[in-house]
Amino acid sequence: MLDSKKIPIAKIQAHQGLDGWLKIYSYSETKDKFANYKYFFVLEDENYTRLEIEKIKVEKSIKVKFKNFNSREELNEHIGGELYIDQDQLGVLEENQFYCRDLIGLNVYIDDNKKIGVLSDIIETGSNDVLVIKGDKEFLIPYIYGESVKKVNLEENKIFINEIYYERRD
């Protein structure tokens, strides 16, 4: 059964060798966290199956070997699929840090509490992430907490941006 507390964290890209290793693509900007995971979940027929990690290598790419899988053929059905973790496997964030998935869908306001749209997407770039806000028009602003983004209130489903960035949108 689908579980809303499962978070997609990576995609299985391809086989890596002949003995059950897989190459995965991380959705996270930091690959180093992968070395700490002991298991992942895969979705099979609308149910999550837990796969125990035998070994994981975090190098230029991430490679994983699951227990009890020792050949390419045993893993064919998972190529192209996603790997999930439990929400409680995520690290604890510092103050004023947020997971992108928690920000998408928030109502966006400018300094004077005027609603201007909804945060529809976040584009990851090399420097600052970029917020995609849909209102009367779609516009982009850099995600710089304390400058372009003044405050985030997850409980009230609100994000406040600096009015200067809203005025620059045209």
GIMOHU-V61596 format. One record per run of one state. SS is the DSSP state (h for helix, s for strand, l for the rest). FROM is the first residue (numbers start at 1). TO is the last residue. Records with the same first field share a line. If there is no record, write none. Layout:
SS=FROM-TO + FROM-TO
This chain:
l=1-5 + 16-20 + 27-30 + 37-38 + 45-46 + 59-61 + 67-72 + 79-81 + 90-99 + 104-106 + 111-114 + 124-129 + 135-137 + 143-144 + 146-148 + 154-157 + 162-162 + 168-170
s=6-15 + 21-26 + 39-44 + 47-58 + 62-66 + 82-86 + 107-110 + 115-123 + 130-134 + 138-142 + 145-145 + 149-153 + 158-161
h=31-36 + 73-78 + 87-89 + 100-103 + 163-167
